[in-house]
Amino acid sequence: MTETLHNSSHRAQPRRKPGLPRVGITMGDPAGIGPEVVLKAVAEEDVLRACVPIIIGDAQLLAHTARTLDLQCGYDIVRFDERLPDEITEPVIFHLDNIGGYIEPGIESGTAGKAAAGYIEAAVSLCAAGSVDAIATAPINKRALFLGGYSFPGHTEFLAHLTSTEEYAMAFVAANLRIVLISTHVPLAEAIRMVERDRIVRVVILTHRELRRWGIEKPRIAVAALNPHGAEGGLFGVEEASEIVPAVEECNGRDGMDVHGPFSADTIFLRASRGEFDAVVACYHDQAMIPVKCLSFGEAVNVTLGLPFIRTSVDHGTAFDIAGKGLAEHSSMIAAITLAAELVSRAEDEPTEALEA
């Protein structure tokens, strides 16, 4: 059902004339709060100063959402079979017309999931063509995606598939904290098994490379321990000694990398947020998400590392319980869009050798 696109470096994409970066903003699951938070975000001055928003979704549903919730819309529409103009200064809706039936807010369905997948596929195609410079995604519903015929646990794996990306990782940016995950949406027992030397090494190398792409010349990376108190010399577990320490030793000093750990998870995120490290590699999903959401709930940004383009997303789900009610907070959508634009600008400013390191 999906078509893969070859993964190449950021520099390999066709480039347009200099100006504000174009950020493709997928509408997310049309039954969730995605349409609402996208419309609210693209009307904000912070977003309009940072980029040219290209909303990828359904123009009719967006117009209906705007009318129902009294939101700004009325943007120019470009159909999916048309080329985006070379000169765009205002928000544009890239209309896919792919909703095959009525969408009821707050109800998961295969129709909504399939439509949401289509927005993601279109965004990747636009990036590959150089029509947009980055992607910021509104939330999708994993079960709706499955009902729509797509067997991916989330955006990260779907985007990796579409771009034939083998080495990728989920990361979060929250206030002064950056966290990269060794594993994502898997059962905890499986996540523990995935704390292995080779995987940790790959994630640390990817983290170092991406942080340099973000403009951090000499990233300082910490690796969190898996077990309480870093296992207390083996009293509470063996993974630190058998997997994490060898991985840190292998990485530290390799190609100029500055890597330390394992550090007890009950303190390392605080230390990093205070500036001691530029990023923390976390052992599993909730180990990362608890500090992220405590520090910046509703304002954190999800970033996929390793893709041939910048991709950011909100830190929340589809919120079916409030969909269509005008209650959705859009601060994370603003943060995702503006961070995408900022990272594009940083990547363009970096010398080629830094990007290829």
C-alpha positions in Angstrom: 0.0 0.0 0.0 2.9 2.4 0.6 5.7 3.4 -1.7 9.2 3.8 -0.3 11.4 6.8 -1.2 15.1 6.6 -1.2 16.9 8.0 1.9 19.4 10.6 1.0 21.1 13.5 2.9 19.4 16.8 3.6 21.7 18.4 1.0 20.5 16.1 -1.8 17.0 17.6 -1.9 16.3 20.1 -4.6 16.5 23.7 -3.3 14.5 26.7 -4.1 15.4 30.4 -3.8 16.3 31.6 -0.3 13.5 32.7 2.0 11.5 31.4 4.9 11.5 27.6 5.1 8.4 25.8 4.0 7.0 23.5 6.6 4.6 20.8 5.5 2.0 20.4 8.3 0.0 17.2 8.2 -3.6 17.4 9.5 -3.4 14.2 11.4 -6.3 12.0 12.1 -9.3 14.0 10.8 -11.5 12.6 13.7 -9.1 14.0 16.3 -7.9 17.4 17.4 -5.4 17.7 14.5 -7.4 19.9 12.2 -8.2 22.2 15.1 -4.7 22.6 16.5 -3.2 23.0 13.0 -5.6 25.9 12.1 -5.0 27.5 15.4 -1.2 27.2 15.1 -0.9 28.5 11.5 -2.8 31.7 12.5 -0.2 32.5 15.2 2.4 35.3 14.4 5.2 33.1 15.8 4.6 30.5 13.2 4.1 33.0 10.3 7.4 34.7 11.2 9.2 31.4 11.3 8.0 29.7 8.1 5.5 29.4 5.2 3.0 26.8 6.4 1.8 24.2 3.9 -1.2 22.4 5.4 -1.5 18.9 4.0 -5.0 17.6 4.5 -8.6 18.0 3.4 -9.7 21.5 2.5 -13.4 20.8 3.1 -12.9 19.3 6.5 -10.6 22.1 7.5 -13.2 24.7 6.3 -15.9 22.9 8.2 -13.7 22.9 11.4 -13.0 26.6 11.0 -16.7 27.4 10.6 -17.8 25.2 13.5 -15.1 26.5 15.9 -14.9 30.1 14.6 -11.3 29.7 13.4 -9.4 31.4 10.7 -9.1 29.6 7.4 -9.8 30.8 3.8 -6.3 29.9 2.6 -5.4 29.3 -1.0 -5.9 25.6 -2.0 -3.5 23.6 -4.2 -4.8 20.2 -5.2 -2.7 17.0 -4.8 -2.2 16.7 -8.6 -1.0 20.3 -8.9 2.5 21.7 -8.3 3.0 24.0 -5.4 3.9 27.5 -6.7 7.5 28.7 -6.5 6.5 31.9 -4.6 4.4 31.4 -1.5 4.3 33.8 1.4 1.0 32.9 3.1 -0.4 29.6 4.4 -1.6 27.2 1.7 -3.8 24.0 1.9 -2.4 21.1 -0.1 -5.8 19.3 -0.6 -5.8 15.5 -1.0 -9.5 14.9 -1.2 -9.0 11.4 0.3 -11.7 11.1 2.9 -14.0 8.4 1.6 -17.0 9.0 3.8 -18.3 10.9 6.8 -15.9 11.6 9.6 -17.4 11.9 13.1 -15.2 13.8 15.6 -14.0 11.6 18.4 -14.7 8.3 16.7 -11.8 6.1 15.5 -12.2 4.6 12.0 -10.4 3.0 9.2 -11.6 5.8 6.9 -9.9 8.4 9.1 -6.8 6.3 9.6 -6.4 5.8 5.8 -6.8 9.5 5.2 -4.2 10.4 7.9 -1.8 8.0 6.3 -2.3 9.7 3.0 -1.3 13.0 4.4 2.0 11.5 5.7 2.7 9.9 2.3 2.0 13.2 0.6 4.3 15.1 3.0 7.2 12.7 2.3 6.7 13.1 -1.4 6.7 16.9 -1.2 9.9 16.7 0.8 11.5 14.4 -1.7 10.6 16.8 -4.5 12.0 19.8 -2.6 8.6 21.4 -2.4 8.7 21.6 1.4 11.8 21.8 3.6 10.5 19.9 6.7 7.4 18.2 8.1 5.5 18.9 11.3 2.8 16.3 12.0 -0.4 16.5 13.9 -1.4 13.4 15.9 -2.6 10.1 14.4 -4.5 7.3 16.1 -2.6 4.0 15.9 -5.6 1.8 15.8 -7.3 3.9 13.2 -4.1 3.6 11.1 -4.3 -0.1 11.5 -8.0 -0.2 10.5 -7.1 1.8 7.5 -4.7 -0.9 6.3 -1.3 0.4 7.6 0.6 -1.9 10.1 2.9 0.7 11.7 3.0 1.5 15.4 3.3 5.2 14.8 4.7 8.0 12.7 8.4 7.1 13.3 8.3 3.7 11.9 6.0 4.7 9.0 8.3 7.6 8.0 11.3 5.3 8.2 9.5 2.8 5.9 8.6 5.5 3.4 12.2 6.8 3.2 13.9 3.4 3.4 15.7 4.7 6.5 17.4 1.9 8.5 18.9 3.9 11.3 16.4 6.1 13.0 15.3 7.1 16.5 12.6 9.0 18.3 13.7 12.0 20.3 11.9 14.7 22.3 12.8 18.3 22.9 11.4 19.8 26.1 12.5 23.1 27.6 16.3 22.6 28.1 16.1 18.9 27.7 16.7 16.6 24.7 16.1 12.9 25.1 16.6 10.1 22.5 14.9 6.7 22.9 16.6 3.3 22.4 13.1 1.8 21.8 9.7 3.3 21.2 6.2 1.6 21.3 7.0 -1.9 22.5 6.1 -3.8 25.6 8.3 -3.1 28.6 9.7 -6.6 28.6 10.8 -6.3 25.0 12.2 -2.8 25.6 14.5 -4.2 28.3 15.7 -6.9 25.9 16.5 -4.1 23.4 19.0 -2.5 25.8 21.9 -4.1 24.1 25.4 -2.9 23.2 25.1 -2.7 19.4 21.7 -0.9 19.5 23.0 1.6 22.1 26.1 2.3 20.0 23.9 3.0 16.9 21.6 5.3 18.7 24.5 7.3 20.3 26.2 7.7 16.9 22.9 8.8 15.4 22.3 11.3 18.2 25.8 12.7 17.9 25.4 13.2 14.1 21.9 14.8 14.4 22.9 17.2 17.2 25.8 18.4 15.0 23.3 18.9 12.3 21.3 21.0 14.7 24.3 23.3 15.2 25.8 21.8 18.4 29.5 21.5 17.4 30.6 19.1 20.2 27.6 17.4 21.6 27.8 16.1 25.2 25.8 12.9 25.4 24.7 11.0 28.6 23.3 7.5 28.6 20.7 6.6 31.3 20.9 3.5 33.3 18.1 0.9 33.0 18.0 -0.3 36.6 17.4 1.6 39.9 20.5 3.5 41.0 22.4 2.2 38.0 22.1 -1.4 39.3 24.3 -0.6 42.3 27.2 -2.6 41.0 25.1 -5.5 39.9 22.8 -5.8 42.9 19.7 -4.7 40.9 20.6 -5.9 37.4 23.3 -6.7 35.0 22.5 -4.7 31.9 24.6 -1.7 32.9 27.8 -3.8 33.2 27.1 -6.2 30.3 25.6 -3.8 27.7 25.6 -0.1 28.6 29.1 0.4 29.9 30.7 -1.4 26.9 28.6 0.7 24.5 29.7 4.0 26.2 33.3 2.9 26.2 33.1 2.1 22.5 31.5 5.4 21.6 33.5 7.7 23.8 36.2 9.3 21.8 35.1 7.7 18.5 35.0 10.4 15.8 35.3 13.0 18.5 32.2 11.8 20.4 31.8 12.8 24.1 29.7 10.1 25.8 29.2 9.3 29.4 27.2 7.0 31.6 25.3 5.0 32.6 23.8 7.5 35.0 20.9 6.7 37.3 17.7 7.7 35.7 16.4 9.5 38.8 19.0 12.3 38.4 20.4 12.3 34.9 17.5 14.1 33.3 17.6 16.9 35.8 21.4 17.2 35.3 20.9 17.5 31.5 18.1 20.0 31.9 20.5 22.2 33.9 23.0 22.2 31.0 25.5 19.5 32.0 24.7 17.4 28.8 23.2 18.3 25.4 21.2 15.1 25.2 20.3 11.9 27.2 19.9 8.5 25.6 17.0 6.8 27.4 16.5 3.1 27.7 12.7 2.9 27.0 9.7 5.0 26.2 8.3 6.0 29.6 11.7 6.6 31.1 12.0 9.4 28.6 8.4 10.6 28.6 8.0 11.1 32.3 10.6 13.9 32.6 9.5 15.4 29.2 5.9 15.7 30.2 6.7 16.9 33.8 8.9 19.6 32.4 6.9 20.7 29.3 3.6 19.0 29.0 1.8 20.4 26.0 4.8 22.2 24.7 7.4 19.5 24.1 8.2 18.4 20.5 8.8 14.9 19.1 11.6 14.8 16.5 12.5 11.8 14.3 16.3 11.4 14.0 17.9 9.8 10.9 15.4 10.8 8.2 16.5 12.6 5.0 14.5 15.7 6.2 13.5 17.4 9.4 10.4 15.9 11.0 8.8 17.2 14.2 5.5 16.4 15.9 3.3 17.3 18.8 3.8 15.6 22.2 0.1 14.5 22.5 -2.4 12.2 20.9 -5.6 12.7 19.0 -7.6 13.5 22.2 -10.9 12.1 20.8 -12.7 13.1 24.0 -12.5 16.8 23.1 -12.3 16.6 19.3 -14.5 19.1 17.6 -15.3 21.0 20.7 -12.8 23.9 20.4 -11.0 23.0 23.6 -7.7 21.7 22.2 -4.5 23.5 23.3 -2.2 24.2 20.3 1.0 25.2 22.0 2.8 21.9 21.1 1.8 22.3 17.5 3.3 25.8 17.5 6.4 24.5 19.1 6.7 21.6 16.5 6.3 23.9 13.5 8.7 26.6 14.7 11.3 24.0 15.8 11.1 22.4 12.3 11.8 25.8 10.7 14.6 26.5 13.1 16.3 23.1 12.5 16.1 23.6 8.7 17.8 27.0 9.1 20.5 25.5 11.3 21.1 22.6 8.9 21.5 25.0 6.0 24.0 27.0 7.9 26.2 24.0 8.8 29.1 23.1 6.5 28.7 20.0 4.4 31.4 18.1 6.2 29.5 18.5 9.5 26.4 17.1 8.0 28.2 14.1 6.6 30.2 13.3 9.7 
